[in-house]
Amino acid sequence: MGHRRGDDAAGTGRADSRGPPPLRHFRTDDPGAPNSTASWSHTWLTAISGTIYAGTSEIQRNILAESALGLPRESRA
C-alpha cells in the first residue's frame, strides 16, 4: 500500500491551483492595482500611521488649550 498525496486523499485527484479569491478591500493580488505586489504593505503602513498622527493632534489641542487659552489641565485617569 503506497502513500497517497493529500489532494488524492481528499478525493479530488488534483490540487486546486486557483486558490482563494483576491482580497478586494486591500487590493491585494489584484492585477489591475497599482504596484500590486506591495499594495497590501502600503495600505497597512498607512493605517498604522493614522493612529500615530491622531494621538498627536489630541496632544497639540491639549497644549494649546492649557497654554494659549488658559484652560485647566485635563484630568488624568
C-alpha positions as CSV (number, residue, x, y, z in Angstrom):
1,M,0.0,0.0,0.0
2,G,1.6,3.2,-1.1
3,H,1.3,6.7,0.2
4,R,-1.3,9.0,-1.2
5,R,-0.9,12.6,-1.8
6,G,-3.1,15.0,0.2
7,D,-5.2,16.1,-2.7
8,D,-5.8,12.4,-3.7
9,A,-6.8,11.6,-0.2
10,A,-9.5,14.3,-0.4
11,G,-10.8,12.6,-3.5
12,T,-10.3,15.5,-5.9
13,G,-7.4,13.9,-7.8
14,R,-5.6,17.2,-8.1
15,A,-4.8,20.3,-6.1
16,D,-6.9,23.4,-6.7
17,S,-4.5,25.7,-8.4
18,R,-6.8,28.6,-8.5
19,G,-6.6,29.3,-4.7
20,P,-8.7,31.8,-2.8
21,P,-10.1,34.9,-4.5
22,P,-8.1,38.1,-4.0
23,L,-8.8,40.3,-1.1
24,R,-10.5,43.2,-2.9
25,H,-10.8,45.6,0.1
26,F,-7.0,45.7,0.3
27,R,-6.4,45.4,-3.4
28,T,-4.1,42.5,-2.7
29,D,-3.2,40.3,-5.7
30,D,-5.4,42.4,-8.0
31,P,-3.7,42.5,-11.4
32,G,-5.1,46.0,-12.1
33,A,-3.9,47.5,-8.8
34,P,-1.0,49.9,-9.0
35,N,2.1,48.2,-7.6
36,S,0.0,45.2,-6.8
37,T,2.8,43.3,-5.1
38,A,3.2,46.0,-2.4
39,S,-0.3,47.3,-2.2
40,W,-1.1,45.4,1.0
41,S,2.0,46.8,2.7
42,H,1.2,50.4,1.7
43,T,-2.3,50.0,3.0
44,W,-1.1,48.5,6.3
45,L,1.5,51.2,6.8
46,T,-0.9,54.0,6.0
47,A,-3.4,52.5,8.5
48,I,-0.8,52.3,11.3
49,S,0.3,55.9,10.8
50,G,-3.3,57.1,11.3
51,T,-3.2,56.0,14.9
52,I,0.1,57.9,15.4
53,Y,-1.0,61.3,14.0
54,A,-4.4,61.0,15.6
55,G,-2.9,61.0,19.0
56,T,-0.5,63.8,18.1
57,S,-3.3,66.2,17.2
58,E,-5.0,65.4,20.5
59,I,-1.8,66.3,22.4
60,Q,-1.4,69.5,20.4
61,R,-5.0,70.5,21.3
62,N,-4.3,70.0,25.0
63,I,-1.1,72.1,24.8
64,L,-2.9,74.9,23.1
65,A,-5.9,74.7,25.5
66,E,-3.6,74.9,28.5
67,S,-1.0,77.5,27.4
68,A,-2.7,79.7,24.9
69,L,-6.3,79.7,26.1
70,G,-5.5,79.3,29.8
71,L,-7.9,76.4,30.3
72,P,-7.4,74.0,33.2
73,R,-5.4,70.8,32.7
74,E,-7.2,67.8,31.6
75,S,-7.8,65.3,34.4
76,R,-5.7,62.2,34.3
77,A,-7.4,58.8,34.9
